[in-house]
Amino acid sequence: MATPLFAIEGLRVSTADETQVQILRGLDLEIGAGEVHALMGPNGSGKSTLASTLLGSPEYQVTEGRILFKGDDVTDWPTDVRAKAGMFLAFQYPQEIQGVSVLNFLRQALSARKGIDLSMLELRLAIMEWMDRLDMDPSFADRYLNEGFSGGEKKRNEILQMAILEPELAILDETDSGLDIDALKIVARGVQEVRSERPELGVLAITHYQRLLDELKPGFVHILVEGRIVKSGGPELSQLLEAEGYDAWR
């Protein structure tokens, strides 16, 4: 049997403070290369905790279980090592970084990810096509990272990073949060553009809303309630959830 691109096995996660509140309570999930999975759940179900844990946030501690990427146990790997290996997280609330331009940030990130040291001109030329695809003003390349960006601009910038860094697994943490329908379509189509260039890319889209899934068209949908995946299925599961809500699985 082929090794999945990504797997979570019996994952239990608590807060890393003195309270040690358990949030994830035995979570299992597998994602194959080229697959798009959606994880849906109500507020407080553990969605963002999972996203943060997958990228090694120090705010949470794994108390049981494993996170596997390309067959390697990455549970204890630092964030930068996971990113270099090919894991990418698009944040729900991308941070502003004053004094660092989008272009400089991408140059440093690309060097860390692939050991490629492009000149600023080479990188500018490389990102122009993607900025056009994502409906981004080329002047954004010289602006400080996310400073003064609208919600849609921040999210498009995250997809730009994903396109340039060429990860093998993309975790989209409520990428649709705060977006109007037009911005959401641009971001979702940007993800699809990246997938068309890299069909082996695995995607985990964490979301509240059906509208993102209408654009991404995931092959697999999982429902997370109180720290556990309580139901998995195909795209029809998200339609059922839209119609009936989470009460049936609480």
C-alpha positions in Angstrom: 0.0 0.0 0.0 1.4 3.4 -1.0 2.4 5.8 1.7 0.0 8.7 1.9 1.4 12.2 1.4 0.2 13.3 4.8 -1.4 11.4 7.8 -2.6 12.2 11.3 -2.7 9.3 13.6 -4.6 9.4 16.9 -3.7 13.0 17.5 -4.4 14.5 20.9 -3.5 18.1 21.5 -3.7 20.4 24.6 -2.8 24.0 25.2 0.8 24.5 26.2 0.0 26.7 29.2 -0.5 25.7 32.8 -4.2 24.8 32.1 -3.3 22.1 29.6 -6.8 22.1 28.2 -7.3 19.2 25.8 -8.7 20.4 22.4 -8.1 17.6 19.9 -9.2 14.2 21.2 -7.9 11.5 19.0 -7.9 12.7 15.4 -7.2 10.5 12.3 -6.8 11.8 8.7 -5.0 10.8 5.5 -4.4 13.0 2.5 -3.0 11.5 -0.7 -1.0 13.4 -3.3 -3.3 15.5 -5.5 -6.3 15.2 -3.2 -8.3 18.1 -1.9 -9.9 17.6 1.6 -12.2 19.9 3.4 -12.4 20.0 7.2 -15.6 21.7 8.5 -16.8 22.3 12.1 -18.5 24.8 14.4 -16.7 27.4 16.4 -14.6 25.9 19.1 -14.4 22.5 17.5 -10.6 22.6 17.2 -10.1 23.6 13.5 -7.6 26.4 14.1 -5.9 24.4 16.8 -5.3 21.6 14.3 -3.9 24.1 11.7 -1.5 25.6 14.2 -0.4 22.2 15.5 0.3 21.0 12.0 2.8 23.8 11.6 4.4 23.4 15.0 2.9 26.3 17.0 4.4 26.5 20.5 1.0 27.4 21.8 -0.1 23.7 21.7 1.5 20.4 22.7 0.9 17.0 21.2 0.1 14.7 24.1 -0.5 11.6 22.0 -0.4 10.5 18.3 1.7 11.4 15.3 1.8 13.7 12.3 3.4 12.1 9.2 4.5 13.9 6.1 5.8 11.7 3.2 6.2 8.9 5.6 8.4 10.9 8.1 7.2 11.5 11.6 7.3 15.4 11.8 5.4 15.7 15.1 8.5 17.2 16.8 9.9 19.0 13.8 10.3 22.8 14.2 8.1 25.0 12.0 10.9 26.1 9.7 11.9 22.5 9.0 8.3 21.5 8.2 8.1 24.4 5.8 11.4 23.6 4.1 10.2 20.0 3.7 7.2 21.2 1.7 4.3 21.9 4.2 2.6 25.3 3.8 0.0 27.0 6.0 -2.2 29.9 4.7 -3.2 31.7 7.9 -6.7 32.8 8.8 -5.2 36.1 10.0 -1.9 36.8 8.0 0.5 38.9 10.1 1.9 42.2 9.0 5.7 42.5 8.9 6.9 46.1 8.9 10.1 46.9 7.0 10.0 43.7 4.9 8.6 43.9 1.4 6.6 41.2 -0.2 9.5 40.7 -2.7 12.1 40.5 0.1 10.0 38.1 2.1 9.5 35.8 -0.9 13.2 35.9 -1.7 14.2 34.8 1.8 11.4 32.2 2.0 12.4 30.7 -1.4 16.1 30.6 -0.3 15.1 28.7 2.9 12.7 26.4 1.1 14.7 25.4 -2.0 18.2 27.0 -1.5 17.5 29.2 -4.6 19.0 32.7 -4.4 17.3 34.7 -7.1 18.1 38.4 -7.7 15.3 40.8 -6.9 14.9 41.3 -10.7 14.7 37.6 -11.4 12.2 37.1 -8.6 10.1 40.1 -9.7 9.9 38.6 -13.2 8.9 35.2 -11.7 6.0 36.6 -9.7 4.5 38.9 -12.2 2.5 36.2 -14.0 1.2 34.9 -10.7 0.3 38.4 -9.5 -1.7 38.9 -12.7 -3.5 35.6 -12.2 -4.4 36.5 -8.7 -5.6 40.0 -9.7 -2.9 41.7 -7.6 -1.5 45.1 -8.4 2.2 44.7 -9.3 3.1 47.5 -6.9 2.2 45.2 -4.0 5.6 43.5 -4.5 7.3 46.5 -3.0 4.9 47.1 -0.1 5.6 45.9 3.4 4.2 42.4 3.9 0.4 42.7 4.6 0.8 46.3 5.9 -2.4 48.1 5.0 -3.6 45.2 2.9 -7.3 44.4 2.8 -8.5 41.0 3.8 -8.7 39.9 0.2 -5.3 41.2 -0.6 -3.7 39.4 2.4 -5.3 36.1 1.3 -4.2 36.6 -2.3 -0.7 37.3 -1.1 -0.8 33.9 0.8 -1.7 32.1 -2.4 1.1 34.0 -4.2 3.5 32.6 -1.6 2.1 29.1 -2.2 2.6 29.4 -5.9 6.2 30.6 -5.6 7.3 28.2 -2.9 5.8 25.2 -4.5 4.9 23.1 -1.4 3.6 19.6 -1.6 0.9 20.1 1.1 -1.1 23.3 1.5 -3.2 23.8 4.7 -5.7 26.6 4.2 -6.9 27.8 7.6 -10.2 29.5 7.0 -8.9 31.3 3.9 -12.5 32.4 3.2 -12.7 34.3 6.5 -13.6 38.0 6.0 -13.8 37.8 2.3 -16.7 39.0 0.1 -17.8 36.6 -2.6 -15.7 38.2 -5.4 -12.5 38.1 -3.4 -13.3 34.5 -2.3 -13.7 33.4 -5.9 -10.4 35.0 -6.8 -8.6 33.3 -4.0 -10.2 29.9 -4.6 -9.4 30.1 -8.3 -5.9 31.0 -7.4 -5.6 27.8 -5.5 -7.0 25.9 -8.5 -4.4 27.7 -10.7 -1.6 26.5 -8.4 -3.1 23.0 -8.5 -3.2 23.0 -12.3 0.5 23.8 -12.3 1.2 21.2 -9.5 -1.4 18.4 -9.8 0.3 16.4 -7.0 -0.3 19.2 -4.5 -2.3 17.9 -1.5 -4.8 20.4 0.0 -6.5 20.6 3.4 -9.1 23.4 3.4 -10.4 24.2 6.9 -13.6 26.2 6.6 -17.0 27.1 8.0 -18.6 27.7 4.7 -19.9 25.8 1.7 -19.2 28.8 -0.6 -15.4 28.0 -0.5 -16.1 24.4 -1.3 -18.3 25.4 -4.3 -15.1 26.8 -5.8 -12.5 24.3 -4.6 -14.6 21.2 -5.2 -12.9 18.9 -2.7 -13.1 15.2 -3.1 -13.3 14.5 0.6 -15.2 16.3 3.4 -14.7 15.7 7.2 -16.7 17.1 10.1 -14.8 18.0 13.2 -16.9 18.3 16.4 -15.4 18.7 19.9 -11.9 17.7 18.8 -12.8 14.6 16.8 -13.7 13.8 13.2 -17.2 12.5 13.6 -18.0 12.0 9.9 -16.2 11.7 6.6 -17.6 11.5 3.1 -17.6 13.0 -0.3 -18.7 16.4 -1.5 -22.4 15.6 -0.7 -21.5 15.7 3.0 -20.9 19.4 2.9 -24.3 19.9 1.1 -26.0 17.9 3.9 -24.2 20.0 6.5 -25.3 23.2 4.8 -28.9 22.1 4.9 -29.0 20.6 8.4 -26.2 22.2 10.4 -24.0 20.5 13.0 -26.6 19.4 15.5 -26.9 15.9 14.1 -23.3 15.2 15.0 -22.9 16.9 18.3 
